[in-house]
Amino acid sequence: MNFVRVEGPEFSLDQHRISVDFSDLFVHLFNLTRAFCYWITAKAAVIFVTLQYNVTIPATEEQSAETISLYYYGIKDLATIFFYMLVAIIIHAIIQEYVLDKINRKMHFSKTKHSKFNESGQLSAFYLFSCVWGTSILVSENYISDPTSLWRDYPHTLIPFQMKFFYILQLAYWFHAFPELYFQKTKKEDIFRQIVYIGLYLFHIAGAYLLNLTHLGLVLLVLHYFVEFLFHISRLFYFSDEKYQKGFSLWAVLFVLGRLLTLILSVLTFGFGLARAEDQQLNFSTGNFNILAVRISVLASICMTQAFMMWKFINFQLRRWREHSSSQPQSVKKKFVSAKGKTSRKERENGINGTVTSNGADSPRSRKDKSS
């Protein structure tokens, strides 16, 4: 096994995982930040750590009594995404080393279940974190109580700190999934499926971020993440107890409802809200992409993705139904054979099915001897 040694705290890297401990996380982050400060200059290091492109709006009597800092996107966001991608790799290794690997050693999973358990464990933690954080943003910005905010005042070029940081971390997490394919020793036949899976997330998240559709993107992400979290947490319970099926039944219902709600919100935003907006001219300087071609392209992309997910879902349910129906006749046949092979106590005593009677005095030979 080959290791790469780094001066400072112990840090080992192999093709399977990164071995760190909780104290190393903060040490590595501190050393990484300090390295940027000394090697590049402090001004350049800030680009990697903090959010860029902020605008301070002075306080007014009508809107608020305090100054507000809003943000927009730019090319420097790539450096911030890269830094937090490294942070995501470290956190991924900590969850793998100190939570999932310990459970795997206790449960003694097979190789197939081992990889699926690790995948569901990592994704369920990420989906839960994103759902809680995204819901708090929706509540604080009043997006749930006012659905028209999804398209009102478009383009949404200026967004609050929490929303921009949310999108930066989302992009960083899904970019970190590419090197994890190497660290986790993903099978060659699964690499293409994983790349498509990761690419769909990056395509839609980056599209919402760059087209200034952050309000709609946040709502759809929270909705989708909640359904996916339910699936992966149900699969974790299923691996611990294969009789557990209630979670999958609830997930199947919510999955269909989630797809319908996604289509409804998308059609309302692009076909009703943005289609009736006054300004429908393409303007890169103001970030306005509200033209017919863009609306049709985005709506078609969402519809095709939802159709693809429903197709995968139907195939998954049909496969489960075939497996359940094929295993049922075998179990019934086994029960029938076992029931046929068993004889009652009375039958055994009476010598039925070729058995010798237990009471010799009641046999025909002994009765003949007694009569003679």
C-alpha positions in Angstrom: 0.0 0.0 0.0 1.5 3.4 -1.0 1.1 6.5 1.1 1.8 10.1 0.5 3.4 11.8 3.5 2.7 15.5 4.1 4.7 17.5 6.7 2.7 18.4 9.7 -0.1 16.3 11.1 -0.3 12.7 9.9 -2.3 12.4 6.7 -2.5 9.2 4.7 -4.0 8.8 1.3 -4.7 5.6 -0.6 -7.1 4.6 -3.4 -9.8 3.7 -1.0 -10.1 6.5 1.5 -8.4 9.4 3.3 -7.6 8.6 6.9 -8.0 11.6 9.2 -9.3 12.3 12.6 -11.5 15.1 13.9 -8.6 17.2 15.1 -6.9 16.9 11.8 -9.8 18.5 10.0 -9.3 21.8 11.6 -5.5 21.5 11.4 -5.6 20.9 7.6 -8.1 23.7 7.0 -5.9 26.1 9.1 -2.7 25.0 7.3 -4.4 25.3 3.9 -5.5 28.8 4.6 -2.2 29.7 6.1 -0.4 28.3 3.1 -2.5 30.5 0.7 -1.7 33.5 2.9 2.1 32.9 2.8 2.6 31.5 -0.7 0.2 33.6 -2.7 -0.5 36.7 -0.5 -3.4 37.3 1.8 -5.5 39.1 -0.8 -5.5 36.2 -3.2 -6.2 33.7 -0.3 -9.5 35.5 0.5 -10.8 34.5 -3.0 -10.7 30.9 -2.0 -12.2 31.2 1.5 -14.8 34.0 1.4 -17.6 34.8 -1.0 -16.9 37.4 -3.7 -18.9 40.0 -5.5 -20.8 41.6 -2.7 -22.8 44.8 -3.0 -23.8 46.9 0.1 -27.2 48.5 -0.1 -27.6 51.5 2.2 -30.5 51.6 4.7 -33.7 53.4 3.8 -36.7 54.4 5.9 -39.1 52.4 3.6 -37.2 49.1 3.3 -34.9 48.5 6.3 -33.1 50.4 9.1 -29.8 48.5 8.4 -27.5 48.1 5.5 -27.9 44.9 3.5 -25.1 43.0 1.8 -26.2 41.1 -1.4 -24.1 39.0 -3.8 -23.9 38.2 -7.5 -21.8 35.6 -9.3 -18.6 35.9 -11.2 -15.5 34.0 -12.4 -13.8 34.2 -9.0 -16.5 31.8 -7.6 -14.6 29.0 -9.3 -11.8 29.5 -6.7 -14.2 29.4 -3.8 -15.9 26.3 -5.2 -12.5 24.6 -5.5 -11.6 25.3 -1.9 -14.8 24.0 -0.5 -14.5 21.0 -2.8 -11.4 20.1 -0.8 -13.3 20.6 2.4 -16.0 18.3 1.1 -13.4 15.6 0.4 -12.1 15.8 4.0 -15.6 15.7 5.5 -16.5 12.7 3.3 -13.4 10.9 4.6 -14.3 11.6 8.2 -17.9 10.2 7.8 -16.5 7.2 6.0 -13.8 6.4 8.5 -15.5 7.1 11.8 -19.2 6.3 11.1 -19.7 4.0 8.0 -16.7 1.8 8.3 -17.4 1.0 11.9 -21.0 0.0 11.1 -19.7 -2.1 8.1 -17.4 -4.0 10.4 -20.2 -4.8 12.8 -22.8 -5.8 10.1 -20.4 -7.8 7.9 -22.0 -6.7 4.6 -21.2 -8.3 1.3 -19.2 -6.2 -1.3 -22.3 -5.2 -3.1 -24.2 -4.1 0.1 -21.0 -2.5 1.4 -20.7 -0.1 -1.5 -24.5 0.7 -1.5 -24.4 1.2 2.2 -21.5 3.7 1.9 -23.3 5.5 -0.9 -26.6 5.8 1.0 -24.8 6.8 4.2 -22.9 9.7 2.5 -25.9 10.9 0.5 -28.4 10.7 3.3 -26.1 13.0 5.5 -25.7 15.5 2.6 -29.4 15.5 1.7 -30.5 16.0 5.4 -28.0 18.9 5.8 -29.1 20.5 2.5 -32.9 20.1 3.3 -32.6 21.7 6.7 -30.5 24.6 5.4 -32.5 25.1 2.3 -35.8 25.1 4.3 -34.4 27.7 6.7 -33.6 30.0 3.7 -37.1 29.5 2.2 -38.7 30.4 5.5 -36.4 33.4 6.2 -36.9 34.8 2.7 -40.7 34.1 2.7 -40.5 32.1 -0.5 -43.0 29.5 0.8 -45.7 32.0 1.9 -45.4 33.9 -1.4 -45.1 31.6 -4.5 -45.0 34.6 -6.9 -41.5 35.4 -5.5 -40.3 32.5 -7.8 -40.6 34.8 -10.8 -41.4 38.3 -9.4 -38.6 40.9 -9.9 -36.7 38.7 -12.3 -33.7 38.6 -12.9 -32.6 37.7 -9.4 -29.0 38.9 -9.9 -28.5 40.0 -6.3 -29.1 37.3 -3.7 -28.4 37.1 0.1 -25.3 35.6 1.6 -27.0 32.3 2.7 -28.4 31.6 -0.7 -25.1 32.2 -2.6 -23.2 30.1 0.0 -25.8 27.4 -0.4 -25.2 27.2 -4.2 -21.4 27.4 -3.8 -21.5 24.4 -1.4 -23.9 22.5 -3.7 -21.5 22.9 -6.7 -18.5 22.1 -4.5 -20.1 18.9 -3.2 -21.0 17.5 -6.6 -17.6 18.4 -8.0 -16.0 16.5 -5.2 -18.0 13.4 -6.2 -15.7 13.0 -9.3 -12.4 12.3 -7.3 -14.4 10.2 -4.9 -15.0 7.7 -7.8 -11.3 7.1 -7.6 -11.0 7.1 -3.8 -13.9 4.7 -3.3 -12.6 2.3 -6.1 -15.9 2.4 -8.0 -16.4 -0.5 -10.4 -15.9 0.2 -14.1 -19.4 -0.8 -15.0 -20.8 1.8 -12.4 -18.6 4.7 -13.4 -20.7 5.8 -16.4 -23.9 5.7 -14.3 -22.3 7.7 -11.5 -20.9 10.3 -14.0 -24.4 10.8 -15.5 -25.9 11.0 -12.0 -23.4 13.7 -10.9 -23.6 15.5 -14.3 -27.3 16.0 -14.0 -27.0 17.6 -10.6 -24.2 20.0 -11.8 -26.1 20.8 -15.0 -29.3 21.9 -13.2 -27.7 23.6 -10.2 -25.2 25.5 -12.3 -28.0 26.4 -14.8 -30.2 27.8 -12.0 -27.2 29.8 -10.6 -26.0 31.2 -13.9 -29.5 32.0 -15.3 -30.4 33.9 -12.1 -33.2 31.4 -11.4 -32.0 30.8 -7.8 -35.4 31.1 -6.2 -37.0 28.4 -8.3 -33.8 26.3 -8.1 -33.8 26.4 -4.3 -37.4 25.3 -4.0 -36.9 22.4 -6.5 -33.7 21.3 -4.8 -35.2 21.1 -1.3 -38.2 19.2 -2.7 -36.0 16.7 -4.6 -33.5 16.3 -1.7 -36.2 15.5 0.7 -37.5 12.6 -1.5 -34.0 11.3 -2.1 -33.2 11.5 1.6 -36.2 9.3 2.4 -35.1 6.8 -0.2 -31.5 6.5 1.1 -32.5 6.4 4.8 -35.0 3.7 4.0 -32.2 1.7 2.2 -30.0 2.0 5.3 -32.7 0.6 7.5 -33.3 -2.1 4.9 -29.7 -3.2 5.0 -30.0 -3.6 8.8 -33.3 -5.4 8.6 -34.5 -6.8 5.2 -38.1 -7.1 6.5 -38.3 -3.2 6.6 -40.3 -2.1 3.5 -42.5 0.7 4.8 -40.0 3.4 4.0 -39.9 2.4 0.3 -43.7 2.4 0.1 -43.8 6.0 1.4 -40.9 7.0 -0.8 -42.7 5.6 -3.9 -45.7 7.8 -3.2 -43.7 10.9 -2.4 -41.5 10.4 -5.5 -44.4 10.6 -7.8 -45.9 13.6 -6.0 -42.5 15.3 -6.1 -42.2 14.9 -9.8 -45.7 16.3 -10.3 -45.1 19.3 -8.0 -41.8 20.0 -9.8 -43.5 20.1 -13.2 -46.3 22.3 -11.8 -43.9 24.9 -10.3 -41.8 24.9 -13.4 -44.8 25.4 -15.7 -46.2 28.2 -13.5 -42.8 29.9 -13.4 -41.9 29.8 -17.1 -45.4 29.5 -18.7 -47.3 31.9 -16.5 -45.0 34.2 -14.5 -42.0 34.9 -16.7 -44.1 34.7 -19.9 -46.1 37.7 -18.7 -43.1 39.8 -17.5 -42.7 43.2 -19.2 -39.0 42.9 -19.9 -38.4 40.0 -22.2 -35.2 41.0 -23.9 -31.8 39.2 -23.6 -29.4 41.4 -21.7 -26.2 39.9 -20.4 -25.2 43.1 -18.5 -28.3 43.0 -16.3 -28.5 39.2 -16.3 -31.9 39.0 -17.9 -32.4 35.7 -19.8 -36.2 35.9 -20.0 -36.7 35.2 -23.7 -38.9 32.6 -25.3 -36.0 30.3 -26.5 -34.4 30.2 -23.0 -37.8 29.6 -21.3 -38.6 26.7 -23.6 -35.1 25.2 -23.3 -35.1 25.3 -19.5 -38.7 23.9 -19.3 -37.9 21.2 -21.8 -34.7 20.3 -19.8 -36.7 20.0 -16.6 -39.5 17.9 -18.2 -37.0 15.6 -19.8 -35.2 15.0 -16.5 -38.4 14.3 -14.7 -39.5 11.9 -17.5 -36.1 10.1 -17.2 -36.4 9.8 -13.5 -40.0 8.4 -13.8 -38.7 5.9 -16.4 -36.0 4.7 -14.0 -38.5 4.6 -11.2 -41.0 2.5 -13.1 -38.3 0.1 -14.1 -37.1 -0.2 -10.5 -40.7 -0.9 -9.3 -41.2 -3.5 -12.1 -38.0 -5.2 -11.2 -39.0 -5.4 -7.5 -42.4 -6.7 -8.5 -40.9 -9.5 -10.6 -38.4 -10.5 -7.9 -41.3 -10.6 -5.4 -43.6 -12.6 -7.6 -40.8 -15.1 -8.6 -39.8 -15.7 -5.0 -43.5 -16.2 -3.9 -44.2 -19.5 -5.8 -40.9 -21.0 -4.5 -41.9 -20.3 -0.9 -45.4 -21.7 -1.5 -43.9 -24.8 -3.1 -41.6 -25.3 -0.1 -44.4 -24.9 2.3 -46.5 -27.4 0.3 -43.7 -30.0 0.3 -43.0 -29.6 4.0 -46.7 -29.9 4.8 -47.0 -33.0 2.6 -44.0 -34.7 4.2 -45.3 -34.2 7.8 -47.7 -36.8 9.2 -49.9 -36.4 12.1 -49.3 -38.1 15.5 -52.4 -40.2 15.0 -51.3 -41.3 11.6 -47.9 -42.3 12.9 -49.5 -44.3 15.7 -51.8 -46.2 13.3 -48.9 -47.1 11.0 -50.1 -45.0 8.0 -47.7 -44.4 5.1 -45.8 -47.6 5.7 -44.7 -46.9 9.3 -44.6 -49.6 11.9 -47.3 -49.2 14.6 -46.0 -48.1 18.0 -48.2 -50.5 20.0 -47.3 -54.1 19.2 -50.4 -55.5 21.1 -52.7 -53.8 18.6 -51.1 -55.3 15.5 -53.0 -58.0 13.5 -50.2 -60.6 14.2 -50.5 -60.2 18.0 -54.3 -60.3 17.9 -54.1 -63.6 15.9 -51.6 -65.1 18.5 -53.9 -64.2 21.3 -57.0 -65.8 19.7 -55.1 -69.0 19.1 
